[in-house]
Amino acid sequence: MARKTDLLQGTLDMLVLRVLTRGELHGWGITLRLEQLSKSALQVDEGSLYPALYRMEDKGWIKAEWKMTEKNRRAKFYALTPSGRRHLETEQESWQRVTGIIALVMEST
């Protein structure tokens, strides 16, 4: 069984934006996709996800629209905006730079 992994501060936004590059999803769909992509290592709870979604919507990185799910239930669907795509690109570059530096230090003898 996979162990629950805590996210580093600030990475949840980046991961959610990345998931939304493939198309709009409702909150539960985002949670499932993150769990699937991480092979169940990431399990994001509602108490973390929804505040992040509201914050990203306020910043203009995502937009939300009420729609019906495949199970005929009303849900808020989130989609990436052009501003969110630009922010994701910046965050990915920063993440790659930081993880590269950390790897250099960890691999040194």
N, C-alpha and C positions, 0 to 999 in steps of 0.2 A: 504494500500500500504506500502511496506517495505521501511524503511529509508536507504539511502546510508550510509555505514559505512566506515570510513577511517581506513586503516590498520596501525598497529604499524610498525615502521621502521624495516625492515629485515624479516617481516613475509610473504611477497609476495613470496619470493624464496621458503620458506618452504611449502607454500600452493601449489605452482605450482609443486614442486617436488612430493608432496603427490598425486596430481591429476594424475601425470604421472606414478605412481606405477601401475595403472590399464592398462597401454598401451599407445602407442604413440598417439598424438593428434596434430592438427595444432593450430595456435594461437587462432583463433576464437573458436575452440572446447574447448580450455583451459578456455577461458573467459566464455563460456556457462556452462561448468561443475562447475566452481567456483560459478557462480550465482545460479545454480541448487542446489548444495550441501549446500549453505548458505541460501537457501530459499529466494533468491533475496536480501539479506542484503549486499552482496559484489557485486559491479559492477566495475570491473577492466577495465580501459580504455587503449587504444592502447599505449598512451604516457607513461604508467607505465609498461605494460606487455612486450612490445618488447625490451626495454632496459634491463629489467630483464632477458629475454630469452637470449639475446646476452651475457650478463654478465655471466650467468650460463653456456653457451656454452663455453665461454673463459676459465672458471674455470674447464671445463671437467665434470661438473655434468650432463649435457644433451648433446645429439648429435642431429643434424638436417639433414634431407634428403628431397629433393624435390620429391613430389609424386602428384598423381591426387586425388582429393577429390571425394566423392560420387556424386557430381554434375558435375564431369568431368572438374574441374578447377585445375590448378596447384597451390600447396601450400607447404609451408615448414612444415614438420611434425617433432615434437620433441619427443625424447625418453629419458628415464632415463638411465644413465650409472651406472656401479658398484660403481664408485666414488660418484655419486650423491645419490645413495641409502645409502651409508655409511654416507654421509653428512646429509641426511635427518634423519637418526637414531639419530645422535648426536644432531641435532637441536630439534627433538621431545623430547629427554630426557631433554635438557636444558629448553625447553618451559614448560614441565610439572613441573619441579623444580621451575621455576620462578612463574608460575601461582599458584602453591601450596602455595608459600610464600606470594604472594599478597592476596590470599584467607584468609590465617591465619590473616593477618593484618586487612583486611576489616571486618572479622567476629568477631574480638575481641571487647570487650566493655570496 
